[in-house]
Structure formats: structure tokens, C-alpha cells
Amino acid sequence: MAKRIVRLLPVVAILVMLLQPTIPVSAADSLEVLSLRTETGKTYNLGGGQRSLVVSAGAVHYKDDYSDPSEQWKDIDLTWEGNRITKAPYELTLDGKKITIRDKKSGEISSIELLTSEPAGLKWEIVPEYTRVSFRHILSPDKLPFEATFRIVGKIPFLSTRAFDDEGELELETSIVGDILTEKLTEVKDKATRVVRPAKGEIKVDPTWQVTASTDDCTRNTVTTNFFSTTYSALYLGYSSPSYPSRGSAARFLNVAIPAGSTIVSAALILTARGSHTATVVKSRIRAELNLTPVTFVDVADFDARTWTTEFINWDAIPAWTNDVEYTSPDFKDVLQEVANLGAITHLVILWDDFEQRSDQVNSHYRNSHSYNSDPAKAPKLVITYTVLEEPTDPGVSLLQSLLRVIMAGVILVGVTRIGSRKGGLPLFAAAVVGIIAFVIIDILIQTL
């Protein structure tokens, strides 16, 4: 008898383990919830009711058929396959000095063809990005003046032209006559200040095809110069000059989809530097629009009429920034909790500014980051961890399931003992395996109650 009890101990241990609450597979750490994937963001299940949302101000996913709501959003991949790129919101084909682009959203086909460029022998490249394609010339300052002509064919959703170096945008003369686009750059004149200055690094000049322009980020100055823009390539913060001493920026993040009743665990803003800036002290203050469904930015009156959270977090001691490096803000969970307390969040607007002029009031004490119109892949990002309000469990159903599982375990244990002790029957170990399999199958059925 004693030997039989000892032999049954492993079986009892296994059954006790099986009686513990079942952990659903969906609670695996860092498992993306594909049903919550959007054009601009991913949501991860962290387990224990927690989720992590990473959302960008620009698209990070695409569809081959945007009219099909059942098609899963896919990761953008800008790898060239021969002379084509197809895993993006567009299809791009390179043929000599001509690019042809099909917009997957509209079906429109258009092309940009380089006809002439001076001085001769300049380097050029095709730069595909998440929602746009640039035909870029690269030149050193001693190659100025520069001029290039292109033939534009078809309906381009949004065509922009720009010149820039490592310091920022430059004034570029452009004209379109018929289907011919002409770009001219004669000197290095800063677009923001309209002051001629030395070039910093190589100069890049390009016409850019873009799926659409965005009005979901903006930059603002409130003192001396009343400045507001949704098309600027840089999102400014701090003190630029006596004319622009109080700069700040904001971004709208779409399809955030944080359920009502959620608790914000952490929140951070990620900005990618546009240019290198070393001057200190630069200070900022982060707030959010107190609105569950904020609309896109329109003009300065619309911006100034918005209501912001009373909660804020100071982002001080901002370090020196290096071009194209990401920088993360301090945690501002209390700011977002104030918004979440209103209900289910659909979209979010985040503001980071120095409208109070807390930065050193000395020229160039500012930071600027990429906007959507500068580079959609480097547009502002938001990372939020939150706990969802779990649905209450019916205590009656839970008690019934537990009672049935205990009864079932007892029946299986008795059955295993009888089968294992019967002469000519299954060995005890084999009987235990059969019992465990039966337990798992019946337990699955019980959980459907």
C-alpha cells in the first residue's frame, strides 16, 4: 500500500498543477495585438492587463488594397527588388533618370524625369521614404550656382521642392511651366531667417513626390513674431533669436484607441533631431490637448483656442542634440491620465513648448526635430503603456468551473489508481498519462461554460 501511494505522488503533483488557473496564450510578453494594428501604430500585450502602444505621427504600415477593410496592415519595407519597391503605400520603378510611382491609395500613376542639371557631373540619388520619394541632387557649396530641370507627368498628390544642409532649410527658387519643373539655388540663404550664411555639410536639393501633405504637426512662436506653420520641415522648441524667442510645437497622433477606464502607466514622446544643436540651457513643458477626439491643425486661431491639460511635466536639462538621433522625453503619464479620465481616447495631441521663455534668452538656444513634412519616418512618436479595465467575471460561473475541475481531478485520480492497480491493466505511469490527457480535454470544455 505504501509503495502504491509513493508511486501515485507524481500523478497527484501533476493534477495539482493542472488545477491552477489557466494563463491565456495572449498574455505572452511583448506579443503584438494584430487586431489593434493601425496605419500609424502597433499595440503590444505585456500581460497582466497591460498594453504598450507605439504610435507615430506618420504612416508605418501599408495595404496593397486600401479599399479592403479586411486586409491586414503590413510593415513598410523600402528594400529595392531590382529596380522596384513595392512594399510601401506606393509602387516605385526606376528607369534611367526617370521614376514612375503608382499611389496605392488613389491608383494614380505619375513620373518625375531628370532632364538637365548644372554644373555637370553632380551626384544624384533616389530616396524612398515611408510615404514619399525624393529625386535628390547632392553638391558641395563650391558647386553653386545650381540649376536642374525635370519633366513632371501625371497627377502628383503633393509635390514639394526643397534645399537644405545640416543646419536647416535653404531658400530655393522654383517654377513650373507646363510640365517642366525648374530648381535654382544661387546662394546659401537660411529659409527661416532669410540670412546668408556658410553652408554646413553637403547641400541637398530635391523635388519630392508625397502621398499627401500633413497638417497633424505644427510649430508656433508666440512672442515678437506671431508665427504658425503646419508645413514647416522642422518642429522648433526654445529661443532662436530676438524675433523668435518663444517657440514650441505640437503633433496629433491618430487611432490611439485607449479604452475608457484605462490607467496610464507611462508615456514618453520621442523626437528625432533635425540638425545638431549644442547650446544650453533649453527648457520645455509637455502638455496634451484636453480632448478625446482632437481635430487636425488649421491656423493660428484654431491652435490658440485649444484647451490644454492642467497637468504638465517640465522637460528641462535637455542635452545637446545630434542630427538624426532620437531623444526621449521624461515620463508624462499624469498628463495623459487627465485626458484618459474623460473616457475612451481616439486621437491625442501632444504639445511641447517654451511659450513661457524659460530657455536661456540667447541666440540659437533651441532644438528642432523632424516634422512629417521633413521625413515621415522620423516624425514624432509616442509610446504609452496602459492597463485596461478588465471585464468583471461572474462569480457564480467561476465557482462552478472550479468545483467541476476539483471533481474531475478526483475522479481521474481514483480511476488512475484503480487502473494502475488492476492485474493485467495499464502500468500506473501510462494510466496517469491517459488521465492527464482526459483532464486537459475536459478542462477546455469546462472553460467554455
C-alpha positions in Angstrom: 0.0 0.0 0.0 2.8 2.4 0.9 4.6 1.7 -2.3 1.4 2.4 -4.3 1.0 5.8 -2.5 4.6 6.7 -3.3 4.1 5.8 -7.0 1.0 8.0 -7.1 2.7 11.1 -5.7 3.9 12.4 -9.1 0.4 11.9 -10.5 -1.1 13.9 -7.6 1.5 16.7 -8.2 0.7 16.9 -11.9 -3.0 17.1 -11.2 -2.5 19.9 -8.6 -0.5 21.9 -11.1 -3.3 21.4 -13.7 -5.8 22.7 -11.1 -4.0 26.1 -11.1 -5.7 29.0 -13.0 -5.1 28.7 -16.8 -2.9 31.5 -18.2 -4.1 32.6 -21.6 -1.7 32.5 -24.5 -2.4 36.1 -25.4 -0.7 37.2 -22.2 2.8 36.4 -23.6 5.2 39.3 -23.1 5.6 41.8 -26.0 3.1 40.0 -28.3 1.7 42.4 -30.8 -2.1 42.5 -30.9 -2.5 42.4 -34.7 -6.2 43.3 -34.4 -5.2 46.7 -32.9 -2.6 47.5 -35.6 -3.3 50.7 -37.5 -1.7 52.6 -40.3 0.4 54.6 -37.7 0.9 52.3 -34.8 1.4 48.9 -33.1 -0.1 47.7 -29.7 1.6 45.0 -27.6 0.2 42.8 -24.9 2.5 42.9 -21.9 0.4 40.5 -19.8 -1.4 41.3 -16.6 -3.9 43.6 -18.4 -1.1 45.9 -19.6 -0.6 47.1 -23.1 2.1 49.1 -24.8 1.2 51.4 -27.7 3.8 52.8 -30.1 2.2 55.3 -32.5 3.8 57.7 -35.0 2.7 61.0 -36.5 3.4 59.3 -39.9 2.4 56.0 -41.5 4.4 52.9 -40.6 2.2 50.4 -42.3 0.6 50.0 -45.7 -2.0 48.0 -47.6 -1.9 46.8 -51.2 -5.7 47.5 -51.4 -6.7 50.4 -49.2 -10.3 49.9 -50.0 -10.3 46.4 -48.4 -11.1 46.8 -44.6 -10.3 43.1 -44.1 -6.7 43.4 -45.4 -4.1 43.3 -42.6 -1.8 46.4 -42.2 1.7 45.4 -43.2 5.2 46.7 -42.3 6.7 49.1 -44.8 9.8 47.7 -46.4 11.9 50.0 -48.7 14.2 47.4 -50.0 14.9 47.6 -53.7 13.9 44.5 -55.6 15.7 45.0 -58.9 14.6 48.5 -60.0 11.3 48.4 -58.0 10.0 49.0 -54.5 6.5 47.5 -53.8 6.1 47.0 -50.1 5.0 50.6 -49.3 2.0 52.8 -49.8 3.2 53.2 -53.4 4.9 51.2 -56.1 8.2 52.8 -57.4 10.0 52.0 -60.6 13.4 53.5 -61.6 14.2 53.6 -65.3 17.4 55.5 -66.1 16.8 59.1 -64.8 13.1 58.6 -64.5 11.0 57.4 -61.6 7.4 56.2 -62.0 5.1 56.0 -59.0 1.7 54.4 -58.5 -0.2 55.7 -55.5 -1.9 52.6 -53.9 -4.5 54.8 -52.2 -5.7 56.6 -55.3 -4.4 54.4 -58.1 -2.9 57.5 -59.8 0.3 57.0 -61.8 2.9 59.8 -62.1 6.5 60.3 -63.0 9.5 62.6 -62.5 12.3 62.6 -65.1 15.6 64.5 -64.7 16.3 66.4 -68.0 19.3 68.7 -67.2 21.4 69.7 -64.2 24.3 72.2 -63.9 27.1 72.1 -63.1 27.6 68.8 -65.0 28.6 65.7 -63.2 26.7 66.2 -59.9 25.8 63.2 -57.9 22.1 62.4 -57.6 20.1 59.6 -55.9 16.5 58.3 -55.4 15.5 58.5 -51.8 12.4 56.4 -51.0 10.7 57.1 -47.6 7.6 55.7 -46.0 5.1 58.0 -47.8 7.2 59.9 -50.3 10.0 59.6 -52.8 12.7 62.3 -53.5 14.9 62.8 -56.6 17.9 64.3 -54.8 21.0 66.1 -56.0 23.9 66.3 -53.6 26.5 69.1 -54.0 29.2 70.9 -52.1 28.9 74.7 -51.6 31.6 75.4 -54.3 29.3 73.9 -56.9 26.8 76.8 -56.6 25.0 78.2 -58.5 22.9 75.1 -59.2 20.1 74.5 -61.6 18.1 71.4 -62.6 15.0 70.8 -64.8 12.5 67.9 -64.5 9.6 66.7 -66.5 6.5 66.0 -64.4 3.8 63.8 -65.8 0.5 62.7 -64.2 -1.3 63.8 -61.1 1.0 64.0 -58.1 -0.8 64.1 -54.8 1.6 66.5 -53.2 4.8 67.9 -54.9 7.3 69.8 -52.9 10.7 71.2 -53.6 13.4 72.0 -51.1 17.1 72.6 -50.5 18.8 72.0 -47.2 22.1 71.4 -45.4 22.9 70.1 -41.9 21.9 73.4 -40.4 18.4 73.6 -41.9 16.3 74.6 -45.0 17.6 77.0 -47.6 15.7 79.4 -49.9 15.2 77.6 -53.2 13.8 79.3 -56.4 11.3 77.0 -58.2 9.0 77.4 -61.1 6.7 75.1 -63.2 5.9 76.0 -66.8 3.7 73.4 -68.5 5.1 70.0 -67.3 8.7 71.3 -66.7 9.9 72.0 -63.1 13.0 74.2 -62.7 15.0 74.4 -59.5 17.6 77.1 -58.9 19.9 77.6 -55.9 22.4 80.5 -56.2 23.5 81.0 -52.5 23.2 79.6 -49.0 20.4 81.7 -47.5 18.6 80.3 -44.5 14.9 79.9 -45.2 13.8 80.7 -41.6 15.9 83.8 -41.0 16.5 84.8 -44.7 20.1 85.5 -43.8 23.0 84.4 -46.0 25.3 82.1 -44.0 28.1 79.5 -44.6 26.9 76.0 -45.6 27.1 73.3 -43.0 27.9 69.9 -44.7 26.7 68.9 -48.1 23.8 70.7 -49.8 20.8 68.6 -50.9 18.2 69.7 -53.4 15.2 67.7 -54.4 11.7 67.6 -55.8 9.6 65.2 -53.7 6.5 63.1 -54.5 4.4 62.6 -51.5 1.2 60.7 -50.8 -0.2 63.7 -49.0 0.8 66.7 -47.0 0.2 66.5 -43.3 -1.4 69.1 -41.1 -1.1 66.8 -38.0 2.0 68.6 -36.7 2.8 72.2 -36.4 5.3 74.7 -35.0 4.4 78.0 -33.2 6.1 81.2 -31.9 4.1 83.5 -29.6 6.3 86.5 -28.8 7.5 89.3 -31.1 6.8 87.3 -34.3 3.3 85.7 -34.5 4.4 82.6 -36.4 2.5 79.4 -37.1 3.0 76.6 -39.7 1.8 73.1 -40.5 4.1 72.7 -43.5 7.5 73.5 -41.9 10.1 70.9 -42.1 11.3 71.4 -38.5 9.4 71.4 -35.2 11.1 74.1 -33.1 11.5 74.4 -29.4 13.2 77.2 -27.3 14.8 80.5 -28.2 16.0 81.0 -31.8 16.6 84.8 -31.9 15.0 88.0 -30.6 12.4 87.6 -33.4 11.6 84.0 -32.4 12.1 83.8 -28.6 9.2 81.5 -27.6 9.0 78.5 -29.9 7.0 75.3 -29.4 5.5 72.5 -31.4 2.7 70.0 -31.3 1.7 66.7 -33.0 -1.6 64.9 -33.4 -1.4 61.1 -33.1 -4.2 59.2 -34.8 -6.1 56.0 -33.8 -4.6 55.8 -30.3 -7.6 53.8 -29.2 -7.1 53.7 -25.4 -10.3 52.2 -23.8 -12.3 54.1 -21.2 -11.3 53.3 -17.7 -7.7 52.7 -18.6 -4.8 53.6 -16.2 -1.8 55.2 -17.8 1.3 53.5 -16.6 3.9 55.5 -18.5 4.1 57.9 -21.5 7.0 59.3 -23.5 7.5 61.5 -26.5 10.3 60.5 -29.0 11.7 63.3 -31.2 14.4 62.9 -33.9 16.8 65.7 -34.1 16.9 67.7 -37.4 20.3 69.2 -37.2 22.9 69.2 -34.4 22.5 71.7 -31.6 24.7 72.1 -28.5 23.7 75.4 -26.9 22.2 75.1 -23.3 20.0 75.9 -21.4 16.9 74.8 -23.4 13.7 74.0 -21.5 10.3 72.7 -22.5 6.9 71.9 -20.9 4.8 69.0 -22.1 1.0 69.1 -22.1 -1.8 67.4 -24.0 -5.0 68.7 -25.5 -7.9 68.0 -23.2 -9.9 66.3 -25.9 -10.7 62.7 -26.7 -11.1 63.3 -30.5 -8.9 66.4 -31.4 -9.0 67.6 -35.0 -6.1 68.4 -37.2 -4.5 71.8 -37.0 -5.9 74.6 -39.2 -4.4 78.0 -38.4 -3.1 80.1 -35.5 -6.6 81.0 -34.2 -7.5 77.3 -34.1 -4.3 76.4 -32.3 -4.7 79.2 -29.7 -8.3 78.3 -29.0 -7.4 74.7 -27.9 -7.7 73.7 -24.2 -4.7 72.0 -22.7 -4.4 69.8 -19.6 -3.7 71.5 -16.3 -1.2 68.7 -15.7 2.2 69.2 -17.3 5.8 68.0 -17.0 8.9 70.1 -17.4 11.4 68.8 -19.8 14.5 70.6 -18.6 18.2 69.9 -18.8 17.7 68.9 -22.5 21.1 67.6 -23.7 23.0 68.6 -26.8 21.3 67.1 -29.9 23.0 65.3 -32.8 21.4 65.2 -36.2 19.0 62.3 -36.9 19.4 60.8 -33.3 16.2 60.1 -31.3 15.6 61.8 -28.0 13.1 60.7 -25.4 11.1 63.0 -23.1 10.6 62.4 -19.4 7.5 60.3 -18.4 4.3 62.4 -18.5 1.8 59.7 -17.5 -0.2 62.1 -15.3 -0.7 64.4 -18.2 -2.3 61.6 -20.3 -4.3 60.3 -17.3 -6.1 63.7 -17.2 -7.2 63.0 -20.8 -8.0 59.4 -20.1 -10.2 60.3 -17.2 -12.6 61.9 -19.8 -13.3 58.5 -21.4 -12.0 56.4 -24.4 -9.2 58.2 -26.3 -9.4 58.1 -30.1 -6.7 60.6 -31.0 -4.1 62.6 -29.0 -2.5 66.0 -29.4 0.8 66.5 -27.5 2.4 69.9 -27.1 6.0 70.6 -26.2 6.8 74.3 -25.9 8.7 77.1 -24.3 6.0 79.7 -24.6 7.0 80.9 -21.0 10.5 81.6 -22.3 12.3 79.6 -19.7 15.2 78.8 -22.0 18.3 81.0 -22.0 17.4 84.1 -24.0 20.4 83.9 -26.2 20.6 83.2 -29.9 20.4 79.5 -31.0 19.2 78.2 -27.6 16.7 75.9 -29.3 16.2 72.4 -30.5 14.4 71.3 -33.7 13.1 67.9 -34.7 11.9 66.3 -37.9 8.3 67.0 -38.8 6.1 64.8 -41.0 6.9 67.0 -44.0 10.6 66.8 -43.3 10.7 63.0 -43.1 7.6 60.9 -42.2 9.7 58.0 -40.9 11.4 60.5 -38.4 8.2 62.3 -37.4 7.4 62.4 -33.7 6.5 59.1 -31.9 4.5 58.4 -28.8 5.0 55.4 -26.5 2.3 54.7 -24.0 1.9 51.8 -21.5 -1.6 51.5 -20.0 -3.7 49.0 -18.0 -7.1 48.1 -19.5 -10.1 47.8 -17.2 -10.8 44.1 -17.2 -14.3 42.8 -17.6 -15.7 41.5 -14.3 -16.0 37.7 -14.0 -19.3 36.2 -13.0 -18.5 34.7 -9.5 -21.2 32.0 -10.0 -19.7 30.8 -13.2 -16.1 30.9 -11.8 -17.2 28.9 -8.7 -19.0 26.3 -10.9 -15.9 25.9 -13.1 -13.6 25.4 -10.0 -16.0 22.9 -8.5 -16.2 20.9 -11.7 -12.4 20.9 -12.1 -11.9 19.6 -8.5 -14.5 16.8 -9.0 -12.9 15.9 -12.3 -9.4 15.7 -10.8 -10.7 13.5 -8.0 -12.4 11.1 -10.4 -9.3 10.9 -12.6 -7.1 10.2 -9.6 -9.4 7.4 -8.4 -9.6 6.0 -11.9 -5.8 6.1 -12.4 -5.4 4.3 -9.0 -7.8 1.5 -9.9 -6.5 1.0 -13.5 -2.9 1.1 -12.2 -3.6 -1.5 -9.5 -5.6 -3.9 -11.7 -3.8 -7.0 -12.6 -3.1 -7.1 -16.3 -4.1 -3.4 -16.6 -2.1 -0.5 -17.8 1.1 0.4 -15.9 0.5 3.2 -13.4 2.5 5.8 -15.4 0.6 5.0 -18.6 -2.7 5.3 -16.8 -1.6 8.7 -15.4 -0.8 10.0 -18.9 -4.2 8.9 -20.2 -5.8 10.6 -17.2 -3.9 13.9 -17.7 -4.9 14.0 -21.4 -8.5 13.4 -20.4 -8.2 16.2 -17.8 -6.9 18.7 -20.4 -9.7 17.9 -22.9 -12.5 18.1 -20.3 -11.0 21.3 -18.8 -11.1 23.1 -22.1 -14.8 22.2 -22.3 -15.4 23.5 -18.8 -13.9 26.8 -19.6 -16.4 27.4 -22.4 -19.2 27.5 -19.8 
